[in-house]
Amino acid sequence: MSTTRSVFATLASAAVIGLLAGCSGSESKDANPDDPVKIDITVTHDTEPFSVPWLVAIDQGFFKKRGVEVGQIVPGKGGASTIQNQLSGDLPIADTSFPAVVDAKSSGADLVIVGGAVQSLAGNDFYTLANNNAVNTVADVKTWSFTREGSVTQQLTYLLPDAEGVDPNTVERTAAGGLGEGLALLEGGDVDAAVVPIAEALKNKDAYKLVVSAKEVIPNFQQTVMTTTPEYAEDHPNVIKAITAGYDEAVQWTKDNPEQAAAIWARHTKEDNAVAEQIVEDYLRSNYWGVGFNAEAIANALKGFQLVGKDASKVDLCELFDPQYLPEGASTKAAENC
């Protein structure tokens, strides 16, 4: 059993007791605009654009007006770490890696997906150093960096070579532990290509050379999803509905007010406003955020899951994705047979 699977197996046995005791003990009430339920959440790579709708919804009161007050956003480092935050940290809702959720579910973790989140690969651009003349295309990359086991970046180190006609099993990979750590490996010459955070790439255009932009190869890909436990959702259905509806409103507000949304995100990340605006506008063009279920994006992510040698056959997508908490108008179909 892999380290990730053993962790999930251990956490799964405590998920219901720990999560529900911590989140619903004194806060057993459901959403109420007159007396909001207070919760913390966890978001993968919260200083990256994953967090934009969450920050906008908090800032604009889209959750609170529906009876939920979101306090702290606990950062996850990708892959299994965000789910571990959720299951061991008394956090009722996570915006976390979809491949990691499938892995966790296969290992017995008691999770349900109640909303989509990030359905594009914008920002997952693999770079090499600008002075590396030996690496110009995917075929030139001999060693890839990814964040953590179960992460989207790990999947991409298989999907991108496969899409370009390179046998994914002929290249090497290094788990860096995070995006910043991957950048350090790249700069140290330990890997040929790594995902460079988009803000870093924009501010240091002379330092890095783009090898491949994942969104150009795979336009639709379910990077992250909103998860909770079935028990929490059953006991707090209006909390979940408030979260998905608030997120959905935040996405629309971001489309209508990209400069203001960028400023909200910039305050959280300490990013330059002009850089933040460029990023938000680019991500909007890629249809990056969406609360509904995107069957094509989900299918592409599952292909990556299988390419890394994992088995998703035990996971019933129609059971894992629960559409009853989605706001009106959101896509509810996770797969063709659902």
C-alpha positions as CSV (number, residue, x, y, z in Angstrom):
1,M,0.0,0.0,0.0
2,S,1.4,3.5,-0.9
3,T,2.0,6.1,1.7
4,T,-0.9,8.1,0.4
5,R,-3.3,5.2,0.6
6,S,-2.2,4.2,4.1
7,V,-2.8,7.7,5.3
8,F,-6.3,7.8,3.7
9,A,-7.1,4.4,5.2
10,T,-6.2,5.6,8.7
11,L,-8.0,8.9,8.3
12,A,-11.1,7.2,6.8
13,S,-11.8,5.4,10.0
14,A,-11.7,8.6,12.0
15,A,-13.3,10.9,9.4
16,V,-16.9,10.7,10.6
17,I,-16.0,10.9,14.3
18,G,-13.4,13.7,14.0
19,L,-15.1,15.8,11.3
20,L,-18.6,15.7,12.7
21,A,-17.5,16.1,16.3
22,G,-15.3,19.1,15.5
23,C,-17.6,20.8,13.0
24,S,-21.1,20.0,14.2
25,G,-20.8,19.5,17.9
26,S,-21.6,23.0,19.1
27,E,-22.4,24.1,15.5
28,S,-25.0,21.5,14.8
29,K,-27.4,24.1,13.4
30,D,-28.0,24.5,9.7
31,A,-27.5,27.7,7.7
32,N,-29.4,30.7,9.0
33,P,-28.9,34.3,7.7
34,D,-30.0,35.7,11.1
35,D,-27.5,33.5,13.0
36,P,-24.8,32.3,10.5
37,V,-23.1,29.0,11.0
38,K,-19.3,29.6,11.3
39,I,-17.0,27.3,9.5
40,D,-13.4,27.1,8.3
41,I,-12.5,25.5,4.9
42,T,-9.4,24.2,3.2
43,V,-8.4,25.2,-0.3
44,T,-5.5,23.6,-2.3
45,H,-2.7,26.1,-3.0
46,D,-4.7,29.0,-1.6
47,T,-2.3,31.6,-2.9
48,E,-2.9,30.5,-6.4
49,P,-6.1,31.4,-8.3
50,F,-8.0,28.4,-6.9
51,S,-9.0,30.7,-4.1
52,V,-10.4,33.6,-6.1
53,P,-14.1,32.7,-5.8
54,W,-13.8,31.8,-2.1
55,L,-12.1,35.2,-1.4
56,V,-14.7,37.1,-3.5
57,A,-17.6,35.3,-1.8
58,I,-16.3,36.0,1.6
59,D,-15.5,39.7,0.8
60,Q,-18.9,40.3,-0.9
61,G,-20.9,38.4,1.7
62,F,-22.2,35.8,-0.7
63,F,-21.9,33.1,1.9
64,K,-23.0,35.1,4.9
65,K,-26.2,36.3,3.3
66,R,-27.1,32.7,2.9
67,G,-26.4,31.9,6.5
68,V,-22.8,30.7,6.5
69,E,-19.8,32.7,7.8
70,V,-16.5,31.3,6.4
71,G,-13.6,32.2,8.6
72,Q,-10.2,30.8,7.9
73,I,-9.0,29.4,4.6
74,V,-6.6,26.6,5.6
75,P,-4.1,26.2,2.8
76,G,-3.4,22.8,1.2
77,K,-0.3,21.9,-0.7
78,G,-1.9,19.8,-3.4
79,G,-2.7,16.1,-3.8
80,A,-3.5,14.3,-0.6
81,S,-2.5,17.1,1.8
82,T,-5.7,19.1,1.3
83,I,-7.9,16.1,2.0
84,Q,-5.7,15.3,5.0
85,N,-6.4,18.8,6.2
86,Q,-10.1,18.2,5.8
87,L,-10.3,14.8,7.4
88,S,-7.9,15.5,10.3
89,G,-8.6,19.1,10.9
90,D,-12.3,19.4,11.6
91,L,-12.9,21.2,8.3
92,P,-16.3,20.5,6.8
93,I,-15.7,21.6,3.2
94,A,-12.6,21.4,1.0
95,D,-11.7,22.6,-2.5
96,T,-9.3,19.9,-3.3
97,S,-7.6,17.9,-6.0
98,F,-10.1,15.7,-7.9
99,P,-7.6,12.9,-8.5
100,A,-6.8,12.9,-4.8
101,V,-10.5,12.6,-4.0
102,V,-10.8,9.5,-6.3
103,D,-7.7,8.0,-4.6
104,A,-9.1,8.7,-1.1
105,K,-12.5,7.3,-2.0
106,S,-10.8,4.1,-3.4
107,S,-9.1,3.8,-0.1
108,G,-12.3,4.0,1.9
109,A,-12.5,7.7,2.8
110,D,-16.0,8.8,3.5
111,L,-16.3,11.7,1.0
112,V,-18.9,13.1,-1.4
113,I,-18.4,15.7,-4.1
114,V,-21.0,18.5,-3.8
115,G,-19.7,20.9,-6.3
116,G,-17.3,21.5,-9.1
117,A,-14.6,24.1,-8.7
118,V,-11.7,24.3,-11.1
119,Q,-12.3,22.7,-14.5
120,S,-9.4,24.1,-16.6
121,L,-5.6,23.6,-16.6
122,A,-4.9,27.3,-16.9
123,G,-1.7,28.0,-14.9
124,N,-0.4,24.5,-15.2
125,D,2.4,25.5,-17.6
126,F,5.6,23.6,-17.4
127,Y,8.7,25.7,-17.9
128,T,12.4,25.0,-18.1
129,L,15.2,27.5,-17.5
130,A,15.6,30.1,-20.2
131,N,19.2,29.2,-20.8
132,N,18.5,25.5,-21.1
133,N,19.0,25.0,-24.8
134,A,18.5,21.2,-24.6
135,V,14.9,21.4,-23.6
136,N,12.4,23.0,-25.9
137,T,9.5,20.6,-26.3
138,V,7.8,17.8,-24.3
139,A,9.9,15.3,-26.1
140,D,13.1,16.9,-24.7
141,V,12.0,16.5,-21.0
142,K,13.7,13.6,-19.3
143,T,12.8,14.5,-15.7
144,W,9.6,16.2,-14.7
145,S,8.7,17.8,-11.3
146,F,5.3,17.4,-9.7
147,T,4.0,18.5,-6.3
148,R,2.7,15.5,-4.5
149,E,1.4,12.0,-5.1
150,G,-2.2,12.1,-6.2
151,S,-1.9,15.7,-7.5
152,V,-2.9,17.1,-10.9
153,T,0.7,18.0,-11.6
154,Q,1.6,14.3,-11.2
155,Q,-1.1,13.3,-13.7
156,L,0.2,15.9,-16.2
157,T,3.6,14.4,-16.2
158,Y,1.9,11.3,-17.8
159,L,-0.8,13.0,-19.8
160,L,1.3,15.6,-21.5
161,P,4.0,13.1,-22.8
162,D,1.2,10.7,-23.8
163,A,-0.6,13.5,-25.8
164,E,2.6,14.4,-27.6
165,G,3.4,10.8,-28.6
166,V,6.0,10.1,-25.9
167,D,5.8,7.0,-23.8
168,P,5.0,8.3,-20.3
169,N,7.0,5.3,-18.8
170,T,10.2,6.4,-20.4
171,V,10.6,9.6,-18.4
172,E,11.6,10.2,-14.8
173,R,9.6,12.2,-12.2
174,T,10.4,13.9,-8.9
175,A,7.9,14.7,-6.2
176,A,8.9,18.2,-5.0
177,G,6.4,18.6,-2.2
178,G,4.9,21.9,-3.6
179,L,5.1,24.4,-6.4
180,G,7.8,26.5,-4.7
181,E,9.8,23.4,-4.0
182,G,9.5,22.3,-7.7
183,L,10.7,25.7,-8.8
184,A,13.8,25.3,-6.5
185,L,14.5,21.9,-8.1
186,L,14.2,23.5,-11.6
187,E,16.6,26.4,-10.7
188,G,19.0,23.9,-9.1
189,G,19.1,21.8,-12.3
190,D,17.6,18.7,-10.7
191,V,14.7,18.5,-13.1
192,D,14.2,19.6,-16.7
193,A,10.6,21.0,-16.3
194,A,8.4,22.1,-13.5
195,V,5.1,24.1,-13.1
196,V,6.1,27.7,-12.5
197,P,3.4,29.7,-10.6
198,I,1.8,32.0,-13.1
199,A,2.7,35.2,-11.2
200,E,6.3,34.1,-11.0
201,A,6.4,33.4,-14.7
202,L,4.8,36.7,-15.6
203,K,7.3,38.7,-13.4
204,N,10.3,36.8,-14.5
205,K,9.8,36.3,-18.3
206,D,13.5,36.3,-19.0
207,A,14.3,33.5,-16.4
208,Y,12.0,30.8,-17.7
209,K,11.1,29.2,-21.1
210,L,7.7,27.7,-21.7
211,V,7.8,24.0,-22.6
212,V,4.1,23.2,-22.7
213,S,0.9,24.9,-21.7
214,A,-1.4,22.1,-20.4
215,K,-4.6,24.0,-21.2
216,E,-3.7,24.1,-24.8
217,V,-3.3,20.3,-24.9
218,I,-6.2,19.5,-22.6
219,P,-8.8,22.3,-22.6
220,N,-11.2,20.7,-20.1
221,F,-9.9,19.0,-16.9
222,Q,-11.4,18.7,-13.5
223,Q,-8.6,20.0,-11.3
224,T,-10.4,20.5,-8.0
225,V,-13.9,19.8,-6.5
226,M,-15.8,20.7,-3.4
227,T,-16.0,17.8,-0.9
228,T,-17.6,17.1,2.4
229,T,-18.7,13.9,4.2
230,P,-22.1,12.4,3.5
231,E,-23.0,12.7,7.2
232,Y,-22.1,16.4,7.3
233,A,-24.1,17.1,4.1
234,E,-27.1,15.2,5.4
235,D,-27.0,17.1,8.7
236,H,-26.3,20.5,7.2
237,P,-27.8,20.5,3.7
238,N,-28.4,24.3,3.7
239,V,-24.8,24.9,4.7
240,I,-23.7,23.0,1.6
241,K,-26.2,24.8,-0.6
242,A,-25.2,28.1,0.7
243,I,-21.5,27.3,-0.1
244,T,-22.2,26.1,-3.7
245,A,-24.6,29.0,-4.4
246,G,-22.2,31.6,-2.9
247,Y,-19.3,30.2,-4.9
248,D,-21.4,30.3,-8.1
249,E,-22.4,33.9,-7.4
250,A,-18.7,34.7,-6.8
251,V,-17.7,33.3,-10.2
252,Q,-20.4,35.4,-11.9
253,W,-19.3,38.5,-10.0
254,T,-15.7,37.8,-11.0
255,K,-16.8,37.7,-14.6
256,D,-18.6,41.0,-14.3
257,N,-16.0,42.6,-12.1
258,P,-12.6,41.1,-13.0
259,E,-10.5,44.1,-11.8
260,Q,-12.2,44.1,-8.3
261,A,-11.9,40.3,-8.0
262,A,-8.2,40.6,-8.9
263,A,-7.7,43.2,-6.2
264,I,-9.4,41.0,-3.6
265,W,-7.1,38.1,-4.5
266,A,-4.1,40.4,-4.6
267,R,-4.7,41.5,-1.0
268,H,-4.7,37.8,0.1
269,T,-1.6,36.9,-1.8
270,K,0.3,40.2,-1.6
271,E,0.5,40.1,-5.3
272,D,0.9,43.2,-7.6
273,N,-2.6,44.3,-8.7
274,A,-1.6,44.6,-12.4
275,V,-0.3,41.0,-12.4
276,A,-3.4,39.8,-10.5
277,E,-5.6,41.4,-13.1
278,Q,-3.8,39.8,-16.0
279,I,-4.1,36.4,-14.3
280,V,-7.8,36.7,-13.5
281,E,-8.6,37.8,-17.0
282,D,-6.6,34.9,-18.5
283,Y,-8.3,32.4,-16.3
284,L,-11.7,33.7,-17.1
285,R,-11.0,33.2,-20.8
286,S,-10.2,29.5,-19.9
287,N,-13.6,29.0,-18.1
288,Y,-11.4,28.2,-15.1
289,W,-14.0,28.2,-12.3
290,G,-17.4,26.5,-12.3
291,V,-19.6,25.1,-9.6
292,G,-21.4,22.6,-11.9
293,F,-20.3,19.1,-12.9
294,N,-18.3,19.0,-16.2
295,A,-18.5,15.5,-17.6
296,E,-15.7,16.0,-20.2
297,A,-13.4,17.6,-17.6
298,I,-14.1,14.7,-15.2
299,A,-13.4,12.1,-17.9
300,N,-10.1,13.7,-18.8
301,A,-9.0,13.7,-15.2
302,L,-9.9,10.0,-14.8
303,K,-7.7,9.2,-17.8
304,G,-4.8,10.8,-16.0
305,F,-5.6,8.8,-12.8
306,Q,-5.4,5.6,-14.8
307,L,-2.2,6.6,-16.6
308,V,-0.4,7.0,-13.3
309,G,-1.3,3.3,-12.6
310,K,-4.2,3.7,-10.3
311,D,-7.5,2.0,-10.4
312,A,-10.7,4.0,-10.3
313,S,-13.0,1.1,-11.2
314,K,-14.3,0.8,-7.6
315,V,-15.5,4.5,-7.6
316,D,-19.1,5.1,-8.8
317,L,-19.1,8.6,-10.2
318,C,-22.9,8.8,-9.9
319,E,-22.6,8.1,-6.2
320,L,-19.4,10.2,-5.6
321,F,-20.9,13.3,-7.3
322,D,-24.1,14.4,-5.5
323,P,-26.0,17.1,-7.5
324,Q,-28.7,17.8,-5.0
325,Y,-26.7,20.7,-3.4
326,L,-26.0,22.5,-6.7
327,P,-27.6,25.9,-7.4
328,E,-30.3,26.2,-10.0
329,G,-28.9,26.3,-13.5
330,A,-25.7,24.4,-12.7
331,S,-24.8,21.3,-14.7
332,T,-25.6,18.2,-12.7
333,K,-24.2,15.4,-14.9
334,A,-20.8,14.0,-13.8
335,A,-20.8,11.2,-16.4
336,E,-22.9,10.0,-19.4
337,N,-24.5,7.3,-17.3
338,C,-25.5,9.5,-14.4
